[in-house]
Amino acid sequence: MKNIKHHIYKSVSVSLLAAATLVAPGCKKEFLNVPQQAQTPVAQFWRTADDATKAVNAAYANLRSWNNIAFAPIAVESLGSDDSEKGSSTNDATYLNFYDQFTVTSTEGQLLSFWEGEYQTINFANQVLDNVPGITMDDALKSRYLAEAKFIRAYAYFRLVRAFGDVPLRLNVPADPSVYNLPRSPKATVWAAIEKDLTDASAVLPQSYPTADVGRITKGAALALLAKVSMYQQKWSNVLNYTNQVMALGYSLLPNYEKVFRLENENSSESIFEIQCALIPGNAAASNSQYSQVQGVRGVAGGGWGFHVPTQDLANAYEAGDPRRSGTIIFRGTTTFEGDAIPAQGDNPMYNYKSYVPFSLWVSGFNEGAQQNVRVIRYSDVLLMNAEAANEQGNTAQALASLEMVRARARQGNANILPRVTTTDKTALRDAIWKERRVELAMEYDRYFDVIRQGRGAQVFGPKGWKANKNEVWPIPQNEIDLSGGVLTQNPGY
């Protein structure tokens, strides 16, 4: 059989990597713009510490690309849940409804976009891991760069294995065209590779950075993602171990839930990992994040597109008086905490508050809210993972204590709401923790996969069309199967 290349595996050329708009994730944030005419020839790259820096920064920059934070992840990672729906106008991007209704087929484009986005991220990371070891440079910085790349690769594989199950496991840039075409590896093998990358990374990465490097991946991020990876495999002792370690690193919850997601609190004490975005005056190409633009309030002059909106089911899920409801959902006809009047008429009754950027901070000629970082892992997530693991391990006291930390912050000093959970019944406490995960992490791309890992897909999503033994995963993109000459196989039921 002839060597058929998966287009997702085509190695991104080193000259393209060096010429890309590169981000050095910093406090307010330093960018490295390499103009197209100054791109480095392949033969001259991978020689210096500066080359290593550019390569690692390119991997970070790719995390905020369209396929990584816009329509594809909205479709694959959120719309199947009961928390969100397509939004926007009825006739705009109707294909997104296929994910909400579980009628998607293997030829739908967002599947391919998601697949491509994650494998491009893996490719950037693999280039670093293959080439940086041979560069003569400071050993400590080299080790840190390799650890950052391992985290980035692990994060991409985590997203892939949640979405598709068995996937091709590519741990090097292929030097031989005959090895472009890989079959799917069992998900257990992929999980093991993710765990190894994160274990390696957590042993090297620092707990924090100087101001110029704030936003780069930390030890806490690696341990927190390790905990989540373990949670998906029900390795509860590991979840408890890793979350206990994170809880000893000095993270803390901000007092006001809504403010967690505002620009002034990017990379805060609650932030464990967030994708760095920025608006660079005079450089719209570098300010390329569309995370907020896609989800922004529709119907406002110069405003967002109005996709990925909360459901009424989510709005109804909050306990009476829970401030997180108004910190998660922007209701039509209200005024935001930041003073923006939301039109009373429009296509959608609700919008996602967590992606919102105040209208006064929009800049003409740039994507609306291009400066909004994407929160990926927050400390409250770690506390709730800790609570769930402690409960599963029979440590009720610790489970209740970690759960209470999250609810206490949500109360914001109001003793009349969100009463302390006191049940010691394991099943009842598990249900309380699961409910808390829903309202605390709503619209943050966890709910859909949480319900599936909990074994409740048919119960919760069945009314939307979810079917057991099929919808635990999405279909493998047909284009990839075709390019592989049949080496890739399809998930059952598709």
Secondary structure as GFF3:
##gff-version 3
##sequence-region A 1 494
A	DSSP	three_ten_helix	7	9	.	.	.	ID=ss1
A	DSSP	alpha_helix	14	19	.	.	.	ID=ss2
A	DSSP	beta_strand	21	24	.	.	.	ID=ss3
A	DSSP	beta_strand	30	33	.	.	.	ID=ss4
A	DSSP	three_ten_helix	36	38	.	.	.	ID=ss5
A	DSSP	three_ten_helix	42	44	.	.	.	ID=ss6
A	DSSP	alpha_helix	49	62	.	.	.	ID=ss7
A	DSSP	alpha_helix	66	69	.	.	.	ID=ss8
A	DSSP	alpha_helix	71	77	.	.	.	ID=ss9
A	DSSP	beta_strand	84	87	.	.	.	ID=ss10
A	DSSP	three_ten_helix	94	96	.	.	.	ID=ss11
A	DSSP	alpha_helix	97	101	.	.	.	ID=ss12
A	DSSP	alpha_helix	109	131	.	.	.	ID=ss13
A	DSSP	three_ten_helix	132	134	.	.	.	ID=ss14
A	DSSP	alpha_helix	139	164	.	.	.	ID=ss15
A	DSSP	three_ten_helix	177	179	.	.	.	ID=ss16
A	DSSP	alpha_helix	187	202	.	.	.	ID=ss17
A	DSSP	three_ten_helix	211	213	.	.	.	ID=ss18
A	DSSP	alpha_helix	219	232	.	.	.	ID=ss19
A	DSSP	alpha_helix	236	247	.	.	.	ID=ss20
A	DSSP	three_ten_helix	258	261	.	.	.	ID=ss21
A	DSSP	three_ten_helix	263	265	.	.	.	ID=ss22
A	DSSP	beta_strand	271	275	.	.	.	ID=ss23
A	DSSP	alpha_helix	291	295	.	.	.	ID=ss24
A	DSSP	beta_strand	307	310	.	.	.	ID=ss25
A	DSSP	alpha_helix	312	317	.	.	.	ID=ss26
A	DSSP	alpha_helix	323	328	.	.	.	ID=ss27
A	DSSP	beta_strand	329	331	.	.	.	ID=ss28
A	DSSP	beta_strand	350	352	.	.	.	ID=ss29
A	DSSP	three_ten_helix	353	355	.	.	.	ID=ss30
A	DSSP	three_ten_helix	359	361	.	.	.	ID=ss31
A	DSSP	beta_strand	374	378	.	.	.	ID=ss32
A	DSSP	alpha_helix	379	392	.	.	.	ID=ss33
A	DSSP	alpha_helix	396	411	.	.	.	ID=ss34
A	DSSP	alpha_helix	426	440	.	.	.	ID=ss35
A	DSSP	alpha_helix	447	453	.	.	.	ID=ss36
A	DSSP	alpha_helix	457	461	.	.	.	ID=ss37
A	DSSP	three_ten_helix	462	464	.	.	.	ID=ss38
A	DSSP	alpha_helix	478	483	.	.	.	ID=ss39
###
